[in-house]
Each structure stands twice: as structure tokens, then as C-alpha cells.
Amino acid sequence: MKKNSYDFELERIKKVVKERGARRVGLQLPNGLKTVATDIAAEISKETGVEVIISGNSCYGACDIDEKLEKVVDLLFHFGHSETFSQAKTFPKKGVFFIELRSGVDIKPVVEKAVAKIEGKVVGLTATVQHAHALNEAKISLARYGKKALIGKSRLKYDGQVLGCDFSSAMVPCDEILFIGSGGFHPSGLALYTGKRVIAADPFTLQINVYEAEELRKKRYIAIARALNARSVGIIIGMKSGQFNLNDAILLRVKAIEKGLNAYLIAMDEIRADKLLGFAVDAFVNTACPRLVEDFVHFEKPVISAKEFEVVLGERRWEDIFELLLVVG
Ligand code: SF4
């Protein structure tokens, strides 16, 4: 099965199901691909006889495994992300398999289109896991236009690969960054955390978008400035295991109280604006996914990350909030 030329690896899935003698399996797909979930379920079920349960919950990142579903199935197939090194050691034993959805789309047309937007001589080449295998080809295309491209080593599975909270592969000596992939989540994070101009090239739509670091950083500075006046804070603990930072939350509460603030710990599975509305605090500190705070720039109360809260507490310099991240263990 192919959609947007993604490889759903159905043959591999069926093989694993048979080898493991599974009787019930779970499927977890990102929202944009839930439309094909029933087709995948039908095919696996028809060819292996296994019972399939599709997760209706979120599937935002490698950190976001549907653990409740995992408990009631023999195997769980998580689509759209690659496992981190620590997950790779334990997850197959637990029966959790990552299907990366490698894309077969030709990236040359969009790379050639992106050249017009590249201002510097050297670009850092990055991609989501779906396109990381095509980065060498992109490098060759760029060389034809006189642009030198560097593909950085990553803490993730592939060189040049980025995750919403890991941009280690972009730390190469370059003038700007070319990102191959869809959506604004990764390129905006790249700009925010590297401080560089990012050209985002979508191989499916052939759209090119440019992200300027300063514009994005200003929004974070404004959120921190708003939180400086808070007398009370709700410190959010994300209850998804890949985002569960209880000790950090407890420590931040202790520090907040030492600074004379009222601080409360709030545990949540899904962190959404409507769930925060009822709490009588002046600001929120999110210790779960560090990128989530960017969704709350228009929320009536400031929502800041743990590092940003350290600025509020006077323990971190404003310019140090964009240190590279790696949240998923
Ligand atoms: S912590 Fe956030 S950015 Fe990192 S993988 Fe999870 S959802 Fe993505």
C-alpha cells in the first residue's frame, strides 16, 4: 500500500505478526494518515487472521506510544516515526515496532526549486525520517548549482534526520539550513533552536517556505516576558511516558516556592487550551513536549517551557533557552 508514496511495510508487518504468533495487534498512525488505517487493518487481518485494533488517540512523535492500547495487544505498530537508540534496545522485545513511512517521492524537483531561495554558499541538509535516505541525492543536486551541502551526524537513526525536539544533525558549519519534508513543525523548530534561516522544501506539494529565526524567537521572548508578572504558576506534568518529567516538575515547583511564587503541579495526558482554562493560576510551565508551548502563543495566559521558566526564576540567561533538545529517551 502506498499513499503519498509512503511505504507502509505491510509485508514486514504481516511477517512479524506470523513469526510472533500474535492474536491481536494495534495500529497507531498520525492524524493525517488515519484515512488509510482501516485499509491497513483490513489487509493485515485478512492475510494473517489477527484481530486489529486501531488507536484513535494522538500519534505526535516517537515519544507518543499508545500505552493503554499496547497493554491489550500482542504487538503494536507505530507509524510515521523512527525509534530512538534507547527505544530500539527495548521496544521490539515489548512488541512495539516503528514503521518509518519512508517516502519514494523524487526530491530532486523541489530541491532544484529551493535553490532560488538559498542565499548562502553552504547549507545544512536535514529531513524528517521519511526523506532522510534521499539527502545524498539532494546534496548532489545542490552541487550542480554550486551549493555546498553538509549532512550532519545525528543522535537519531539517520544522518541529517531531525525530530521536533532534536536538531543535532543541523549543527554543522553552514550559512543556512535546507529542510526536506512537510509541514511547519520541524522547520520552525530548526530556525528557533539553531538561530539560522531555514528553507523548507515539501517534495509532495513542491512548496518552498522560509523560516526566520528572529521572528520565531521574539514570540518566545514575549511569552517569557508575560510570565515575569505571574504570582502563581501551574506546572504541567505530561503523563505520556515519553514526555514524563516528574522530577523536573517537582524541582521547578520547589524553586518557584523559594522565589515566593505559588506553584501547583498539574498532571495531564493531552495538554490542550480548553483543559487549562479552568485553573486559577497566572501562568503555566510545561515540562512535557518542549515544542508544545509554541501552540499557546495566543492563549490568554502565558505558557512557557521549563527552560523558559528558569529565565523567569533568574536561573538561566534569555539567550540560553535555545539549547538543543533531546526529550525522547
Ligand atoms: S517530545 Fe515533542 S517534539 Fe519530541 S518527539 Fe515528542 S512530540 Fe515530538
Boltz pocket constraint, residues with backbone or C-beta under 6 A from the ligand:
constraints:
  - pocket:
      binder: B
      contacts: [[A, 60], [A, 61], [A, 62], [A, 63], [A, 64], [A, 163], [A, 164], [A, 165], [A, 166], [A, 242], [A, 243], [A, 288], [A, 289], [A, 290], [A, 291], [A, 292], [A, 327], [A, 328]]
      max_distance: 6.0
